[in-house]
Amino acid sequence: MSYINQMKTITAVALLALGAMSCSSELTDSAAPVELVVTNTQTLSVLDINPPVGDTSCAQPGGTINMQVIRKSSTSEADTSFLAVRVTRYRVSYRRTDGGTLVPAPFVRSLDTLIQPGGTEGSNFTILELGAFSLAPFAALQPQNGGRDAETGRPFIRMEVFVEVFGETLAGDNVADSTSFPLEFCYGCGGCR
């Protein structure tokens, strides 16, 4: 290996190491004395974007996002008044699990919830922006657009929905966690279930 190639390799390794040390993600920040644990309770796994007339199953929430604040150390003598977590926002993103690649655009929503250590809060989060069913990839499922996903040729779209929740303790430490769940979308397939 020539001297120039050796220097390029050393420089690349040094830049990667520097990038890894300086990279700070809210999801990996662990300085807080508490953890925010996010889970979900899913009640629907199929969303019919054109349910039968009179079917109210699609009007019901698809599930609940549960947030819990847990102390990392039960023996900690820290003032618990600063261990409460104020949840400030959440981010929704998607990944196709059916072989397709088109997904709705990710989005961030504000939230203002205060959870005490040992406390739990459940909430119905918006997982699709208003009007999403008229955009790709869902629009392809409508009969006037062919009734099939353009990428997979199937009459349904399957994806994993990711919900990342961000907040901070009242002492100012960042906390975050995420949860995910599968969803299938179809058009006129007998209702949500």
C-alpha positions in Angstrom: 0.0 0.0 0.0 1.4 3.4 -1.0 2.0 6.1 1.5 -0.8 8.2 0.1 -3.3 5.3 0.4 -2.1 4.6 3.9 -2.7 8.3 4.8 -6.2 8.1 3.2 -7.0 5.0 5.2 -5.8 6.5 8.5 -7.7 9.8 7.8 -10.9 7.8 7.0 -10.6 5.8 10.2 -9.9 8.9 12.3 -12.9 10.7 10.8 -15.2 7.7 11.5 -13.9 7.5 15.1 -14.4 11.3 15.6 -17.9 11.1 14.1 -18.8 8.2 16.4 -17.6 10.1 19.5 -19.4 13.3 18.6 -22.6 11.7 17.4 -25.4 12.3 20.0 -28.8 10.8 19.6 -31.8 11.4 21.8 -32.6 7.7 21.6 -29.2 6.7 23.0 -28.7 9.3 25.6 -28.6 7.5 29.0 -27.4 10.2 31.4 -30.9 10.6 33.0 -31.6 8.8 36.3 -34.9 7.6 34.8 -35.9 5.8 31.7 -38.9 6.5 29.4 -40.3 3.2 28.3 -42.7 3.2 25.4 -44.9 0.3 24.4 -48.1 -0.1 22.5 -51.4 -2.0 22.8 -52.7 -2.7 19.3 -56.4 -3.3 18.7 -56.4 -3.1 14.9 -54.0 -4.7 12.5 -55.9 -4.2 9.2 -57.1 -0.7 8.2 -59.7 -0.7 5.4 -59.4 2.7 3.7 -63.0 2.2 2.2 -64.9 0.3 4.9 -68.5 -1.0 4.5 -71.2 1.6 5.1 -72.2 1.6 8.8 -69.0 -0.2 9.9 -67.7 1.8 12.9 -64.6 -0.4 13.6 -62.4 1.9 11.5 -63.6 5.0 13.5 -62.1 3.5 16.7 -58.5 4.1 17.6 -56.1 1.5 16.3 -54.4 1.2 19.7 -52.8 3.0 22.5 -49.2 4.2 23.0 -48.2 3.6 26.6 -45.5 5.7 28.3 -43.9 4.8 31.6 -41.2 6.5 33.6 -38.9 4.1 35.5 -36.2 5.0 37.9 -32.8 3.4 36.9 -31.8 2.9 40.5 -34.3 2.1 43.3 -31.7 3.0 45.9 -31.1 6.5 44.5 -31.6 9.3 47.0 -32.1 12.0 44.4 -34.8 14.5 44.8 -37.7 12.8 42.9 -39.4 16.1 42.1 -36.8 16.6 39.3 -37.2 13.0 38.0 -40.6 13.6 36.4 -40.5 13.5 32.6 -42.2 16.1 30.4 -42.9 14.4 27.0 -42.6 17.1 24.4 -43.0 15.4 21.0 -43.2 12.2 19.0 -42.1 11.2 15.5 -43.9 8.7 13.3 -42.1 6.9 10.4 -42.7 3.8 8.3 -41.0 0.8 6.8 -42.6 -1.5 4.2 -42.6 -5.2 5.0 -44.2 -6.4 1.8 -41.4 -5.8 -0.6 -42.4 -2.2 -1.6 -40.5 0.9 -0.8 -43.0 3.8 -1.0 -44.1 5.0 2.4 -45.9 8.1 3.7 -43.6 11.0 4.8 -42.5 10.8 8.4 -43.8 13.6 10.6 -43.3 15.1 14.1 -46.1 16.2 16.4 -45.9 18.2 19.6 -47.1 16.8 22.9 -47.2 18.0 26.4 -47.5 15.3 29.1 -45.9 15.2 32.5 -45.2 11.7 33.9 -44.0 11.1 37.4 -41.5 8.3 38.2 -43.4 5.1 38.5 -46.3 6.6 36.6 -47.8 5.5 33.3 -49.7 7.5 30.7 -51.6 6.1 27.7 -52.6 8.1 24.7 -54.0 7.6 21.2 -51.3 9.0 18.8 -51.9 10.1 15.3 -50.1 7.6 13.1 -51.1 9.0 9.7 -51.4 12.6 8.5 -54.8 13.8 7.4 -55.2 13.0 3.7 -52.6 10.3 3.6 -55.0 7.8 1.9 -55.2 10.0 -1.1 -51.4 10.0 -1.5 -48.8 7.3 -2.4 -48.6 4.5 -1.6 -52.3 4.2 -0.5 -53.8 6.0 -3.6 -52.8 3.0 -5.8 -55.2 0.8 -3.8 -58.3 2.8 -5.0 -60.2 1.2 -7.9 -59.7 4.2 -10.2 -56.0 3.8 -9.8 -55.8 0.1 -10.5 -56.6 -1.3 -7.0 -53.1 -2.7 -6.6 -49.8 -1.4 -5.2 -47.7 -0.4 -8.1 -44.5 -1.9 -6.6 -45.8 -5.3 -5.4 -48.9 -5.8 -7.5 -50.8 -6.8 -4.4 -54.2 -5.4 -3.3 -52.8 -4.5 0.1 -49.9 -2.6 1.6 -48.1 -3.9 4.7 -45.7 -1.8 6.8 -44.2 -1.4 10.2 -45.2 1.9 11.9 -42.5 3.4 14.2 -43.4 5.8 17.0 -40.4 7.6 18.7 -41.3 9.6 21.9 -39.0 12.3 23.1 -38.9 14.2 26.4 -36.8 15.4 29.3 -36.7 15.2 33.0 -37.5 18.4 34.9 -33.8 18.5 35.7 -33.1 18.8 31.9 -31.9 15.2 31.0 -33.1 13.9 27.6 -35.1 10.7 27.6 -36.6 8.9 24.6 -37.8 5.5 23.6 -39.7 4.0 20.6 -42.2 1.3 19.8 -43.4 -0.2 16.5 -46.3 -2.3 15.3 -47.4 -3.9 12.0 -50.3 -2.6 9.9 -51.9 -3.8 6.7 -53.9 -1.3 4.5 -56.5 -2.4 2.0 -59.4 -0.9 0.0 -62.9 -2.4 0.5 -61.6 -5.6 2.2 -64.4 -6.0 4.7 -63.6 -3.4 7.3 -61.0 -2.8 9.9 -59.9 -5.6 12.2 
